[in-house]
């Protein structure tokens, strides 16, 4: 047994994980769920990168779109990130009311499998498109995969907040996040082993199998969510939550906690977008061949995943269990400020790589789990509607904004880009501080919780 329940502390990480599984039966299914979800995504991610990098422009863009831009004298290849981010944002905006209608009108046992069933069905459609060599399949797939990643992960964390209390989330979210990181390692490995033997269309079927396993995990976890709601006296997720289809965006505008959370996410996206795009420009200038650049990026991805996994297994649980979420939210901001300060003075490729590794790893291993624990202390409408709005529309709105900001700032050189990033990182850290002040106002674990009734606030709408 672990020290958290009065026994002798396990001697190693594996022992602590086994003790956590004994303490919390749903943890195994949560672990498997996130592992399969991110494995399914990362199986497909190399396919997306191959489409974006393809020299066959008609494999990526529909002929009509190519002709449309050509007639207006615009080289579509010069604006690929801007075009993709703009398109994804518009798709997210269109899907938000559809998602809001689904979660408002149907109980959890219906809308969760339906969402993943929709993704599985569309993947089967992409299998047919890639198998037939349909023109424009690349753009459709790139847009779909970006939408899938954000919606599927947002729904996952909303559901986890149904299953776990706040105390449990601080203890176990590090392990759950580690499952996703392991999946991020496995997915590209599976693609590398299978794609040359089976072909790109078959990767869609591999991902379908992993997503089907996610549905199995949802069905196994649902009774634990019901038990937790009964024990805490909360409104049942087995009945439709009701409310407006755009309640998520309205809650973000109305509630201070959600506003600061959204601002922190947007500024975090800004830091990442500026760093990512400038990293590409610096690598293009520093390395002569595509092979050298590919090796550079692959080493960064490997380092990010490795550091993320180490922190999730050895630090996240202890840090959040003992000290709450404040260190997990503030440490990444301080590290990014330091990193961008160095980059503003010396934007060398090796320094860019180091800052990139620490920025992404701290987001995945500390900031993201810490933010998600907040949703365990609010109601279902906040989790499923406001949380999804922040992680989809608002997130991609940040992407869209800062990809164009980078396009403008890059004219003035890397030092100006990183100087702007330093200011954005400072704003992100300040937002985290204000978020913590609002989070401290939430009711205690056993108190009635906000948001289960439409339009509820932290001080009203008690169940």
N, C-alpha and C positions, 0 to 999 in steps of 0.2 A: 504494500500500500504506500501511497505517496505521503510526504510530510503534510500535505494539505488536509488530509483526513486523519492525521494523528498517528500514522505508522512511521516506520523507519524509512528515510528517503532512499529511493533506488540509487544504485551506484553509478549508473550511466544513462545516456539518453534513451537507449532502447528500453531499459528498465522503467524509466519514467513514462515512456509512451505506453508500454504494456500496462502500467498502473493506471494511466489515464483511460485506457480502453476498459479496464475493469470498473473504474468509477463511473464511466459514462457510456452505456451501451450504444447510443446513437453515434458516437464518435467514429466507429469503424465505417458506418454507412456514409457519414459526412466525408470522411477521408477518401473513400472509394468514389463518391460522387464527384468531388472536385478533381481528383486524379483523372477520372475518365473524361470530364468536361474539358480540362486543359489539354489532355492528350489528344482528344478529338480536334481541338482547335489547332494545336501545333503540328498535327499530321498534315493539315491543310495549309499552314502558313508558308512552307517552302513553295507550294504550288502558286500561291499569291505572288511571292517574290519573283518566281520565274515568269509569271505573266507580265508583271510590271517591267521586268528587265528584257522582255522579248524584243528582238529586232523586227519581228513580224507585227507591224502596227495593227493590221487587220485582225490579228488574233486577240488583240487587247480591246480595240475600239471598234464599234460598228461602223461600216463604210459611210453611212449617212452622216454620222457625227464627224468623221474625218473630213468629208466633203464640206460640211457646214462651216467648220473652222477655216479650211483652206480657202473657201470663197471670200472670207473676210480678212485674209492675209495674216492669220494667226497660226503660229507653229504650235500645235497642240502639245508636242513633246516638251516644250519649254515650261509648261504649266501643269504638268501631271499631278504633283502633290496638291496644288491649289484646286484643280478640277475635282480630284477625288474627295478632298475634305469638304468642299462646297456641296458636292452631291450627297455625301453621307449625312451632312447636317440636315439637308432638305428631306432626306428619307426619314431620318430620326424624327423630324418635326411632324411629318405626315403620319408616322406610326404611333406617336405618343397618344393621340386620342383613341386609336384602335386598341392599344394596350390598356389604356385607362378604362375603356368600355368592357374589355374582357375581364379584368380583375374586379370591376365594380359589379358585374352582372352574374358572375359565376363563382362558386366556392373554390377553395384552394385545391381540392381533390380533382377538379375539372381543369382549371386554367393552367396549372403547372404542367401536367402531361400534354395539354394541347399546345403549349408554347414549344416544347421540345419536339412534339410530333410534327409541328409545322417545319421546324428546322430540318428534321429528318426527311420529310417529304420534298423540300426544296433541294436538299443534297442529292436525292435520287434524280431530280430534274437536271441538276448539273452533271451528274454521271452521263445522262443521255446527251447533253450539249457537248461535253468534252469528247465523248465517244464518237460523235458524228462530226466533230471539227467545226461546229457552228461559228461563224464570224461574230466577233464582239463578245465571245464568251468570257474573255479575260476581264473586261471592265465589269460585267455583271457579277462575276465571281468575287472580284476585289471588293466591290461595294457590299455584296451580301456577307462576306466573311467579316468585314469590319462591323456591320450591324449585328451579326450573330454574336460576335465576341462580347460586345458591350451588353446586349440584352440578356444573353444567357448567363453571364457572370453576375449582372445586377440581380436577376431573379434568384440565382443561387444564394447570394448573401442575404437577400430579403427572407428567404425561406429559413436560413440558418438562425436568423433572429427570432423566428417562430419556435425553433427547437430548443435554443439555449437561453438561459438567464444571463444577466450581465456578468455575474461572477464566473459562470461557466465559460462564457465567451472569452474573457480575459485569460482563462486557463488553457483553453483548447484551440483558439483560433490560430495560434502559431503552428500547431500540428496540422490543422486543416489547410492552412496556407502552404505548408511544406508538401502536402499531397499534390497541390497544383504545380509546385515547382518541380517535383519529380515527374509529373506529367509533361511539363515543358521540356524536360530532358528526353523523355521517352518518345514523344511525338515525332520530332525531326529524325530521330534514330530509326523509327519504324519506316518513315518515308524514304530515308536513304537506303534502307535494306530492301524495300519492296518496289519502289517506283520504277526502277529499270527492268525489273522482271515482270511486273503486272501492268505498268502504265499509269498515267495520271488519273484516268477515270476510276480506277480501282481504289485510289486513295479516298474518294468520296464514300465508297462502301465501307472502308475501314472506319472512317469517322462516323458513319451511320451506326455501326455496331457499338462504338463507344458511347454515342449519345443515347442509344437504346438502353444501355446499362445505367445511364443517368436516370432514366425514367423508373427503372427498377429500384434504384436508391431512393427516389422520391416516394415511391409507394411504401418502402420499408421505414422511412423516416416519419411519415405522416402521423402514425399513432403516437410518437413521442411529442410531436407538436401539440396534438390534442391533449395529452396528459399534462403538458406544461401549462397550457391555457386553463385547464380545469383547476390545477393546483394553485395558479396565481389569480384565479377569478377573473380572467380576461375574456373578452368577446371571442367566440369561437371562429376559427378560420374555416370551419366546415359549412358555414353559411355565407352567402355573398356579402361583401363589405358595404356595397352601395356607394353613394356619393357621386360626385361629378366625374366625368371622364378626364377633365383637365385639372382635377383637384391637386395633382402633384405639383404642377407649375405654380398654381395659386398658393399652395402652402409654402413653397420656397420664397415667394414674394412676401408673404404675410408674416412668417415666423422668423425671429432673429437667429435662432440656432441653425435653421436650415439655410438662411442667407449666408451666414459665416461659413458653413460647411460647403456651400456651393462656391463661394468666393475662393476658399482654400483650394478646392478641386480645380477651378479654372486657372488660378495662378500656378498651381502645380503643373497643369497641362502646358501652360506658357513656358515655364522653365524647361520642361522636357522637349517641347517642340523646337524652341530656339537652339537647344543643345544638340538635338538630333540632326536638324537641318544644317547647322554649322559644322557638325562633325562630318557630314557628307562632303561639304565644300572643302574642308581642310584635308580630308582623306584623298579627294580627287586631285588636289594640288601636290600632296606629299608622296603619293604612290603612282607609279607610271602605268601599271597594268591593272586590269580588272581582277586578276587573280590575287594580286597583292592587297587590293582593297577588300576583296572577299575574305581573305585570311584575317585581315585586321578586324573586320566586323564580326567574324565568327569567334575570334578570341574574346572580344568584348561581351558577346552574348553568353559564352561559356563562363566567363568570370562573373557576370551578373547573376546567372542562375546558381553558380556555386556559392557565392557570398550570400545570396538570398536564402538558400537552403541552410547554410551554417547558422545564420542569425535566427531563422525560424525555429530550428531545432534546439539551439543552445541559449538564446537570449530572449526572444519575444515573450514566451510564456512567463519566465521569471520576472521580466521587466514589468509586464502589465499586471501580473498577479500581485506583485509587491508594491508597485508604485502607481498603479492606474495607467491611464492612457496618456497623461501629460508628457512623459519623456518620449514615448513612441511618436507623438505628434511633433514635438519641438526639436528633437535631435536631428531628424532629416533636414529641417529648415536651416539649422545652424551649419550643418555640414555642407549644404548647397551654397550658402552664402560664402563660406570659406573657399569652396571650390571655384565659384565664379569670380571671386576676388583675384585668385591666382590666374585664372584664364584671361581676365581683362588685361593683365600685365604680360602674360606669356602664353598665347594660344597654340602651344605645340601639340602635335598629334598624341604623344604619350600622355600628356596632362589631360587632354580632352578625353582620352580613353579612361583614365583613372576617375575623373569626375563623373563621367557617364556611368561607370560601374557603381560608384557609391550613390549616385542620384537614383538610379533605377532600383538598385537592391534595397535601399532604405525605404522607398515607396512600397515595394512589394512585401517586404518583411516586417515593417514597423507601421508606417503611416496608414496603409490600407486596412490591416486588421484593427488598428486602433479606431479608425473612423467607423468601421462596421459594428464595433461593440456598442456604439451610441444608439444604434437602431434597436437594440434589445430593450431599451428603456422607454421607447415610444410605441405608439399604436400601429396597427397594421396599415392604415392608410398612409401614414408617414413612411413606413418601410417600403411598401410595394409601389406606391404612387410617387411620393416625393423622392424617395431613394432612387427609383428607376429614372425619374426625370433628371436628377443630378448626374447619374452615371451614363446617361445616353444623350439627350438633347443638349444639356448644359455642358457636358464634357466635350461633345463634338463642336459645340459653339466655341469653346475655348480653342480647340484645334483649328477651326476655321479662322478665327481671329488672328492667332499667332503665326499661322503659316504665311499669312499675308504681311504681318508685322515683320517677320524675318525677311521676306522678299524685299521690303523697303529698307530695313536696317543693313542688310548684307552689302548694299552699295557702299556703305561707309567703312567696311572692314570688320574683321572678327572682334577686335577690341571693343568696338561700339556695340556689337551684338551681345557680347558677354557683359558689358557694362549695364545694358538694359536688363539682361537676365539677372544681374545682381539686385537691381531695384525690385524686380518681380519676385525674386526669392525672399527679399525682406518683407514684401507685402504678404506673401504666403505665410511666413512665420508669424507675422502680426495677426493674420486671420486665424491661425491655429490657436493663438493665445486668447483671442476673443471667443472662439468656439469653445474652449475649455471653460471660460467664465459662464457661457450659456448652458453648457452641459452640467455644470455644478448646480443649476437651478432645477434640474429634472427631479421628479419624485424618486424616492428610494425604491429599491428592488421590490419591496412588498406593497408599496403604495399603488393605488389605481394609476393607470398609465394613460398618457394623452393620445389622441388621434384615432382611437378605435371607432368613434362616431365621426361622421363627416363634419369637417370644419373644426374638430376639437383642437384645443391648444394645451400647453403644459399646465395651465391653471384652470382649465375648464373641461367639460365633457367627461366627467368621471363615470366609470362604468357602474 
